[in-house]
């Protein structure tokens, strides 16, 4: 039990928050698989250049 607490404490220090699934992984001695922060930044930066949704507003009666 003490080992699991130690693993959880270390994971929380590294990630700050854990999902229920991640807690289960840590207790089982498995590594948490999360994207690298630099990768996340790059992927969100691309959203600004390549919008996923385009909205077109039409006046009533016009198409």
HTML snippet that shows the backbone in 3Dmol.js (N, CA, C, O; Angstrom):
<script src="https://3Dmol.org/build/3Dmol-min.js"></script>
<div id="view" style="width:600px;height:400px;position:relative"></div>
<script>
const pdb = `
ATOM      1  N   UNK A   1       0.822  -1.189   0.000  1.00  0.00           N
ATOM      2  CA  UNK A   1       0.000   0.000   0.000  1.00  0.00           C
ATOM      3  C   UNK A   1       0.871   1.260   0.000  1.00  0.00           C
ATOM      4  O   UNK A   1       0.550   2.227  -0.691  1.00  0.00           O
ATOM      5  N   UNK A   2       1.942   1.263   0.747  1.00  0.00           N
ATOM      6  CA  UNK A   2       2.819   2.427   0.811  1.00  0.00           C
ATOM      7  C   UNK A   2       3.467   2.689  -0.549  1.00  0.00           C
ATOM      8  O   UNK A   2       3.661   3.843  -0.933  1.00  0.00           O
ATOM      9  N   UNK A   3       3.799   1.636  -1.267  1.00  0.00           N
ATOM     10  CA  UNK A   3       4.413   1.784  -2.593  1.00  0.00           C
ATOM     11  C   UNK A   3       3.444   2.472  -3.560  1.00  0.00           C
ATOM     12  O   UNK A   3       3.847   3.345  -4.330  1.00  0.00           O
ATOM     13  N   UNK A   4       2.162   2.078  -3.518  1.00  0.00           N
ATOM     14  CA  UNK A   4       1.159   2.692  -4.383  1.00  0.00           C
ATOM     15  C   UNK A   4       1.017   4.183  -4.076  1.00  0.00           C
ATOM     16  O   UNK A   4       0.890   5.005  -4.984  1.00  0.00           O
ATOM     17  N   UNK A   5       1.041   4.521  -2.781  1.00  0.00           N
ATOM     18  CA  UNK A   5       0.951   5.934  -2.393  1.00  0.00           C
ATOM     19  C   UNK A   5       2.146   6.717  -2.926  1.00  0.00           C
ATOM     20  O   UNK A   5       2.005   7.848  -3.391  1.00  0.00           O
ATOM     21  N   UNK A   6       3.305   6.111  -2.853  1.00  0.00           N
ATOM     22  CA  UNK A   6       4.517   6.764  -3.354  1.00  0.00           C
ATOM     23  C   UNK A   6       4.417   6.990  -4.866  1.00  0.00           C
ATOM     24  O   UNK A   6       4.751   8.065  -5.364  1.00  0.00           O
ATOM     25  N   UNK A   7       3.959   5.973  -5.584  1.00  0.00           N
ATOM     26  CA  UNK A   7       3.803   6.097  -7.038  1.00  0.00           C
ATOM     27  C   UNK A   7       2.792   7.187  -7.397  1.00  0.00           C
ATOM     28  O   UNK A   7       3.017   7.971  -8.320  1.00  0.00           O
ATOM     29  N   UNK A   8       1.676   7.232  -6.662  1.00  0.00           N
ATOM     30  CA  UNK A   8       0.668   8.258  -6.913  1.00  0.00           C
ATOM     31  C   UNK A   8       1.210   9.653  -6.620  1.00  0.00           C
ATOM     32  O   UNK A   8       0.972  10.593  -7.379  1.00  0.00           O
ATOM     33  N   UNK A   9       1.939   9.780  -5.517  1.00  0.00           N
ATOM     34  CA  UNK A   9       2.518  11.078  -5.153  1.00  0.00           C
ATOM     35  C   UNK A   9       3.473  11.561  -6.240  1.00  0.00           C
ATOM     36  O   UNK A   9       3.443  12.733  -6.615  1.00  0.00           O
ATOM     37  N   UNK A  10       4.310  10.675  -6.743  1.00  0.00           N
ATOM     38  CA  UNK A  10       5.259  11.049  -7.792  1.00  0.00           C
ATOM     39  C   UNK A  10       4.536  11.448  -9.078  1.00  0.00           C
ATOM     40  O   UNK A  10       4.908  12.420  -9.736  1.00  0.00           O
ATOM     41  N   UNK A  11       3.499  10.685  -9.426  1.00  0.00           N
ATOM     42  CA  UNK A  11       2.738  11.001 -10.638  1.00  0.00           C
ATOM     43  C   UNK A  11       2.023  12.342 -10.498  1.00  0.00           C
ATOM     44  O   UNK A  11       1.954  13.115 -11.454  1.00  0.00           O
ATOM     45  N   UNK A  12       1.492  12.619  -9.308  1.00  0.00           N
ATOM     46  CA  UNK A  12       0.808  13.896  -9.093  1.00  0.00           C
ATOM     47  C   UNK A  12       1.778  15.069  -9.122  1.00  0.00           C
ATOM     48  O   UNK A  12       1.428  16.154  -9.588  1.00  0.00           O
ATOM     49  N   UNK A  13       2.979  14.862  -8.633  1.00  0.00           N
ATOM     50  CA  UNK A  13       3.982  15.922  -8.713  1.00  0.00           C
ATOM     51  C   UNK A  13       4.335  16.226 -10.166  1.00  0.00           C
ATOM     52  O   UNK A  13       4.566  17.378 -10.534  1.00  0.00           O
ATOM     53  N   UNK A  14       4.372  15.185 -10.976  1.00  0.00           N
ATOM     54  CA  UNK A  14       4.730  15.369 -12.386  1.00  0.00           C
ATOM     55  C   UNK A  14       3.578  15.935 -13.208  1.00  0.00           C
ATOM     56  O   UNK A  14       3.780  16.850 -14.007  1.00  0.00           O
ATOM     57  N   UNK A  15       2.365  15.398 -13.019  1.00  0.00           N
ATOM     58  CA  UNK A  15       1.238  15.749 -13.886  1.00  0.00           C
ATOM     59  C   UNK A  15       0.205  16.681 -13.246  1.00  0.00           C
ATOM     60  O   UNK A  15      -0.626  17.249 -13.954  1.00  0.00           O
ATOM     61  N   UNK A  16       0.242  16.844 -11.938  1.00  0.00           N
ATOM     62  CA  UNK A  16      -0.679  17.673 -11.154  1.00  0.00           C
ATOM     63  C   UNK A  16      -2.084  17.098 -11.042  1.00  0.00           C
ATOM     64  O   UNK A  16      -2.666  17.125  -9.958  1.00  0.00           O
ATOM     65  N   UNK A  17      -2.634  16.587 -12.110  1.00  0.00           N
ATOM     66  CA  UNK A  17      -3.955  15.955 -12.053  1.00  0.00           C
ATOM     67  C   UNK A  17      -3.884  14.613 -12.763  1.00  0.00           C
ATOM     68  O   UNK A  17      -3.104  14.428 -13.697  1.00  0.00           O
ATOM     69  N   UNK A  18      -4.710  13.681 -12.308  1.00  0.00           N
ATOM     70  CA  UNK A  18      -4.772  12.352 -12.912  1.00  0.00           C
ATOM     71  C   UNK A  18      -6.230  11.962 -13.086  1.00  0.00           C
ATOM     72  O   UNK A  18      -7.065  12.245 -12.228  1.00  0.00           O
ATOM     73  N   UNK A  19      -6.525  11.315 -14.191  1.00  0.00           N
ATOM     74  CA  UNK A  19      -7.867  10.765 -14.384  1.00  0.00           C
ATOM     75  C   UNK A  19      -7.957   9.464 -13.596  1.00  0.00           C
ATOM     76  O   UNK A  19      -6.944   8.945 -13.129  1.00  0.00           O
ATOM     77  N   UNK A  20      -9.154   8.945 -13.451  1.00  0.00           N
ATOM     78  CA  UNK A  20      -9.342   7.674 -12.749  1.00  0.00           C
ATOM     79  C   UNK A  20      -8.549   6.568 -13.442  1.00  0.00           C
ATOM     80  O   UNK A  20      -7.946   5.722 -12.782  1.00  0.00           O
ATOM     81  N   UNK A  21      -8.554   6.579 -14.764  1.00  0.00           N
ATOM     82  CA  UNK A  21      -7.815   5.563 -15.522  1.00  0.00           C
ATOM     83  C   UNK A  21      -6.319   5.688 -15.279  1.00  0.00           C
ATOM     84  O   UNK A  21      -5.625   4.680 -15.152  1.00  0.00           O
ATOM     85  N   UNK A  22      -5.819   6.908 -15.215  1.00  0.00           N
ATOM     86  CA  UNK A  22      -4.394   7.118 -14.958  1.00  0.00           C
ATOM     87  C   UNK A  22      -4.015   6.667 -13.551  1.00  0.00           C
ATOM     88  O   UNK A  22      -2.928   6.125 -13.349  1.00  0.00           O
ATOM     89  N   UNK A  23      -4.896   6.884 -12.577  1.00  0.00           N
ATOM     90  CA  UNK A  23      -4.634   6.405 -11.210  1.00  0.00           C
ATOM     91  C   UNK A  23      -4.500   4.890 -11.223  1.00  0.00           C
ATOM     92  O   UNK A  23      -3.593   4.340 -10.598  1.00  0.00           O
ATOM     93  N   UNK A  24      -5.395   4.216 -11.929  1.00  0.00           N
ATOM     94  CA  UNK A  24      -5.325   2.751 -12.029  1.00  0.00           C
ATOM     95  C   UNK A  24      -4.010   2.311 -12.668  1.00  0.00           C
ATOM     96  O   UNK A  24      -3.395   1.344 -12.219  1.00  0.00           O
ATOM     97  N   UNK A  25      -3.577   3.017 -13.712  1.00  0.00           N
ATOM     98  CA  UNK A  25      -2.320   2.681 -14.383  1.00  0.00           C
ATOM     99  C   UNK A  25      -1.138   2.846 -13.437  1.00  0.00           C
ATOM    100  O   UNK A  25      -0.258   1.987 -13.379  1.00  0.00           O
ATOM    101  N   UNK A  26      -1.120   3.949 -12.700  1.00  0.00           N
ATOM    102  CA  UNK A  26      -0.015   4.216 -11.774  1.00  0.00           C
ATOM    103  C   UNK A  26       0.042   3.139 -10.697  1.00  0.00           C
ATOM    104  O   UNK A  26       1.116   2.617 -10.398  1.00  0.00           O
ATOM    105  N   UNK A  27      -1.096   2.806 -10.118  1.00  0.00           N
ATOM    106  CA  UNK A  27      -1.136   1.789  -9.062  1.00  0.00           C
ATOM    107  C   UNK A  27      -0.681   0.437  -9.598  1.00  0.00           C
ATOM    108  O   UNK A  27      -0.063  -0.347  -8.877  1.00  0.00           O
ATOM    109  N   UNK A  28      -0.988   0.167 -10.864  1.00  0.00           N
ATOM    110  CA  UNK A  28      -0.570  -1.097 -11.484  1.00  0.00           C
ATOM    111  C   UNK A  28       0.903  -1.075 -11.881  1.00  0.00           C
ATOM    112  O   UNK A  28       1.433  -2.072 -12.373  1.00  0.00           O
ATOM    113  N   UNK A  29       1.569   0.075 -11.665  1.00  0.00           N
ATOM    114  CA  UNK A  29       2.988   0.175 -11.998  1.00  0.00           C
ATOM    115  C   UNK A  29       3.259   0.505 -13.451  1.00  0.00           C
ATOM    116  O   UNK A  29       4.392   0.384 -13.917  1.00  0.00           O
ATOM    117  N   UNK A  30       2.228   0.920 -14.172  1.00  0.00           N
ATOM    118  CA  UNK A  30       2.387   1.263 -15.589  1.00  0.00           C
ATOM    119  C   UNK A  30       2.678   2.746 -15.745  1.00  0.00           C
ATOM    120  O   UNK A  30       2.364   3.551 -14.869  1.00  0.00           O
ATOM    121  N   UNK A  31       3.283   3.092 -16.872  1.00  0.00           N
ATOM    122  CA  UNK A  31       3.573   4.484 -17.197  1.00  0.00           C
ATOM    123  C   UNK A  31       2.309   5.149 -17.731  1.00  0.00           C
ATOM    124  O   UNK A  31       1.497   4.517 -18.407  1.00  0.00           O
ATOM    125  N   UNK A  32       2.158   6.423 -17.420  1.00  0.00           N
ATOM    126  CA  UNK A  32       1.053   7.199 -17.968  1.00  0.00           C
ATOM    127  C   UNK A  32       1.465   7.674 -19.352  1.00  0.00           C
ATOM    128  O   UNK A  32       2.565   8.194 -19.540  1.00  0.00           O
ATOM    129  N   UNK A  33       0.578   7.494 -20.315  1.00  0.00           N
ATOM    130  CA  UNK A  33       0.867   7.913 -21.687  1.00  0.00           C
ATOM    131  C   UNK A  33       0.119   9.203 -21.974  1.00  0.00           C
ATOM    132  O   UNK A  33      -1.095   9.209 -22.178  1.00  0.00           O
ATOM    133  N   UNK A  34       0.864  10.286 -21.984  1.00  0.00           N
ATOM    134  CA  UNK A  34       0.310  11.599 -22.318  1.00  0.00           C
ATOM    135  C   UNK A  34       1.204  12.223 -23.369  1.00  0.00           C
ATOM    136  O   UNK A  34       2.406  11.961 -23.410  1.00  0.00           O
ATOM    137  N   UNK A  35       0.610  13.056 -24.226  1.00  0.00           N
ATOM    138  CA  UNK A  35       1.445  13.715 -25.229  1.00  0.00           C
ATOM    139  C   UNK A  35       2.421  14.684 -24.578  1.00  0.00           C
ATOM    140  O   UNK A  35       2.144  15.267 -23.529  1.00  0.00           O
ATOM    141  N   UNK A  36       3.535  14.836 -25.208  1.00  0.00           N
ATOM    142  CA  UNK A  36       4.557  15.782 -24.791  1.00  0.00           C
ATOM    143  C   UNK A  36       3.965  17.194 -24.874  1.00  0.00           C
ATOM    144  O   UNK A  36       3.289  17.499 -25.856  1.00  0.00           O
ATOM    145  N   UNK A  37       4.193  18.074 -23.876  1.00  0.00           N
ATOM    146  CA  UNK A  37       3.628  19.432 -23.925  1.00  0.00           C
ATOM    147  C   UNK A  37       3.977  20.197 -25.203  1.00  0.00           C
ATOM    148  O   UNK A  37       3.158  20.976 -25.691  1.00  0.00           O
ATOM    149  N   UNK A  38       5.161  19.993 -25.746  1.00  0.00           N
ATOM    150  CA  UNK A  38       5.539  20.667 -26.995  1.00  0.00           C
ATOM    151  C   UNK A  38       4.654  20.185 -28.145  1.00  0.00           C
ATOM    152  O   UNK A  38       4.274  20.978 -29.006  1.00  0.00           O
ATOM    153  N   UNK A  39       4.324  18.898 -28.166  1.00  0.00           N
ATOM    154  CA  UNK A  39       3.452  18.360 -29.203  1.00  0.00           C
ATOM    155  C   UNK A  39       2.054  18.953 -29.085  1.00  0.00           C
ATOM    156  O   UNK A  39       1.421  19.266 -30.093  1.00  0.00           O
ATOM    157  N   UNK A  40       1.578  19.106 -27.863  1.00  0.00           N
ATOM    158  CA  UNK A  40       0.250  19.681 -27.648  1.00  0.00           C
ATOM    159  C   UNK A  40       0.229  21.121 -28.133  1.00  0.00           C
ATOM    160  O   UNK A  40      -0.723  21.545 -28.789  1.00  0.00           O
ATOM    161  N   UNK A  41       1.272  21.872 -27.815  1.00  0.00           N
ATOM    162  CA  UNK A  41       1.355  23.262 -28.258  1.00  0.00           C
ATOM    163  C   UNK A  41       1.334  23.349 -29.782  1.00  0.00           C
ATOM    164  O   UNK A  41       0.624  24.176 -30.355  1.00  0.00           O
ATOM    165  N   UNK A  42       2.117  22.490 -30.434  1.00  0.00           N
ATOM    166  CA  UNK A  42       2.156  22.500 -31.900  1.00  0.00           C
ATOM    167  C   UNK A  42       0.796  22.180 -32.484  1.00  0.00           C
ATOM    168  O   UNK A  42       0.370  22.814 -33.450  1.00  0.00           O
ATOM    169  N   UNK A  43       0.100  21.191 -31.905  1.00  0.00           N
ATOM    170  CA  UNK A  43      -1.197  20.807 -32.450  1.00  0.00           C
ATOM    171  C   UNK A  43      -2.230  21.903 -32.228  1.00  0.00           C
ATOM    172  O   UNK A  43      -3.083  22.113 -33.090  1.00  0.00           O
ATOM    173  N   UNK A  44      -2.181  22.614 -31.094  1.00  0.00           N
ATOM    174  CA  UNK A  44      -3.138  23.703 -30.877  1.00  0.00           C
ATOM    175  C   UNK A  44      -2.764  24.925 -31.698  1.00  0.00           C
ATOM    176  O   UNK A  44      -3.650  25.679 -32.101  1.00  0.00           O
ATOM    177  N   UNK A  45      -1.492  25.145 -31.958  1.00  0.00           N
ATOM    178  CA  UNK A  45      -1.081  26.255 -32.817  1.00  0.00           C
ATOM    179  C   UNK A  45      -1.628  26.070 -34.228  1.00  0.00           C
ATOM    180  O   UNK A  45      -2.017  27.039 -34.879  1.00  0.00           O
ATOM    181  N   UNK A  46      -1.657  24.837 -34.693  1.00  0.00           N
ATOM    182  CA  UNK A  46      -2.145  24.584 -36.047  1.00  0.00           C
ATOM    183  C   UNK A  46      -3.639  24.866 -36.164  1.00  0.00           C
ATOM    184  O   UNK A  46      -4.128  25.124 -37.263  1.00  0.00           O
ATOM    185  N   UNK A  47      -4.370  24.822 -35.057  1.00  0.00           N
ATOM    186  CA  UNK A  47      -5.795  25.126 -35.106  1.00  0.00           C
ATOM    187  C   UNK A  47      -6.032  26.579 -35.504  1.00  0.00           C
ATOM    188  O   UNK A  47      -7.034  26.890 -36.148  1.00  0.00           O
ATOM    189  N   UNK A  48      -5.128  27.457 -35.131  1.00  0.00           N
ATOM    190  CA  UNK A  48      -5.286  28.858 -35.470  1.00  0.00           C
ATOM    191  C   UNK A  48      -5.073  29.100 -36.963  1.00  0.00           C
ATOM    192  O   UNK A  48      -5.602  30.065 -37.514  1.00  0.00           O
ATOM    193  N   UNK A  49      -4.322  28.253 -37.604  1.00  0.00           N
ATOM    194  CA  UNK A  49      -4.038  28.409 -39.024  1.00  0.00           C
ATOM    195  C   UNK A  49      -4.982  27.587 -39.893  1.00  0.00           C
ATOM    196  O   UNK A  49      -5.184  27.905 -41.065  1.00  0.00           O
ATOM    197  N   UNK A  50      -5.550  26.550 -39.335  1.00  0.00           N
ATOM    198  CA  UNK A  50      -6.434  25.657 -40.076  1.00  0.00           C
ATOM    199  C   UNK A  50      -7.723  25.459 -39.285  1.00  0.00           C
ATOM    200  O   UNK A  50      -7.862  24.452 -38.589  1.00  0.00           O
ATOM    201  N   UNK A  51      -8.670  26.394 -39.374  1.00  0.00           N
ATOM    202  CA  UNK A  51      -9.890  26.247 -38.576  1.00  0.00           C
ATOM    203  C   UNK A  51     -10.645  24.982 -38.952  1.00  0.00           C
ATOM    204  O   UNK A  51     -10.690  24.587 -40.118  1.00  0.00           O
ATOM    205  N   UNK A  52     -11.232  24.360 -37.951  1.00  0.00           N
ATOM    206  CA  UNK A  52     -11.971  23.131 -38.172  1.00  0.00           C
ATOM    207  C   UNK A  52     -13.415  23.397 -38.581  1.00  0.00           C
ATOM    208  O   UNK A  52     -14.037  22.571 -39.249  1.00  0.00           O
ATOM    209  N   UNK A  53     -13.948  24.548 -38.179  1.00  0.00           N
ATOM    210  CA  UNK A  53     -15.346  24.867 -38.448  1.00  0.00           C
ATOM    211  C   UNK A  53     -15.422  26.244 -39.091  1.00  0.00           C
ATOM    212  O   UNK A  53     -14.777  27.194 -38.647  1.00  0.00           O
ATOM    213  N   UNK A  54     -16.205  26.328 -40.123  1.00  0.00           N
ATOM    214  CA  UNK A  54     -16.458  27.627 -40.751  1.00  0.00           C
ATOM    215  C   UNK A  54     -17.950  27.889 -40.667  1.00  0.00           C
ATOM    216  O   UNK A  54     -18.762  27.025 -40.999  1.00  0.00           O
ATOM    217  N   UNK A  55     -18.300  29.063 -40.229  1.00  0.00           N
ATOM    218  CA  UNK A  55     -19.706  29.416 -40.075  1.00  0.00           C
ATOM    219  C   UNK A  55     -20.044  30.498 -41.091  1.00  0.00           C
ATOM    220  O   UNK A  55     -19.356  31.513 -41.191  1.00  0.00           O
ATOM    221  N   UNK A  56     -21.105  30.266 -41.834  1.00  0.00           N
ATOM    222  CA  UNK A  56     -21.588  31.243 -42.801  1.00  0.00           C
ATOM    223  C   UNK A  56     -22.959  31.715 -42.329  1.00  0.00           C
ATOM    224  O   UNK A  56     -23.855  30.905 -42.092  1.00  0.00           O
ATOM    225  N   UNK A  57     -23.113  33.014 -42.196  1.00  0.00           N
ATOM    226  CA  UNK A  57     -24.378  33.577 -41.737  1.00  0.00           C
ATOM    227  C   UNK A  57     -25.065  34.218 -42.933  1.00  0.00           C
ATOM    228  O   UNK A  57     -24.480  35.037 -43.643  1.00  0.00           O
ATOM    229  N   UNK A  58     -26.309  33.831 -43.139  1.00  0.00           N
ATOM    230  CA  UNK A  58     -27.093  34.361 -44.247  1.00  0.00           C
ATOM    231  C   UNK A  58     -28.209  35.229 -43.696  1.00  0.00           C
ATOM    232  O   UNK A  58     -28.773  34.949 -42.638  1.00  0.00           O
ATOM    233  N   UNK A  59     -28.517  36.285 -44.431  1.00  0.00           N
ATOM    234  CA  UNK A  59     -29.664  37.098 -44.052  1.00  0.00           C
ATOM    235  C   UNK A  59     -30.926  36.335 -44.398  1.00  0.00           C
ATOM    236  O   UNK A  59     -30.944  35.527 -45.326  1.00  0.00           O
ATOM    237  N   UNK A  60     -31.983  36.599 -43.641  1.00  0.00           N
ATOM    238  CA  UNK A  60     -33.247  35.918 -43.874  1.00  0.00           C
ATOM    239  C   UNK A  60     -33.724  36.198 -45.296  1.00  0.00           C
ATOM    240  O   UNK A  60     -33.697  37.341 -45.752  1.00  0.00           O
ATOM    241  N   UNK A  61     -34.152  35.171 -45.979  1.00  0.00           N
ATOM    242  CA  UNK A  61     -34.644  35.312 -47.340  1.00  0.00           C
ATOM    243  C   UNK A  61     -33.567  35.175 -48.398  1.00  0.00           C
ATOM    244  O   UNK A  61     -33.884  35.038 -49.580  1.00  0.00           O
ATOM    245  N   UNK A  62     -32.307  35.209 -48.007  1.00  0.00           N
ATOM    246  CA  UNK A  62     -31.197  35.057 -48.959  1.00  0.00           C
ATOM    247  C   UNK A  62     -30.525  33.722 -48.722  1.00  0.00           C
ATOM    248  O   UNK A  62     -30.448  33.237 -47.593  1.00  0.00           O
ATOM    249  N   UNK A  63     -30.051  33.148 -49.782  1.00  0.00           N
ATOM    250  CA  UNK A  63     -29.336  31.876 -49.656  1.00  0.00           C
ATOM    251  C   UNK A  63     -28.016  31.959 -50.341  1.00  0.00           C
ATOM    252  O   UNK A  63     -27.261  30.986 -50.348  1.00  0.00           O
TER     253      UNK A  63
END
`;
const viewer = $3Dmol.createViewer("view");
viewer.addModel(pdb, "pdb");
viewer.setStyle({}, {cartoon: {color: "spectrum"}});
viewer.zoomTo();
viewer.render();
</script>
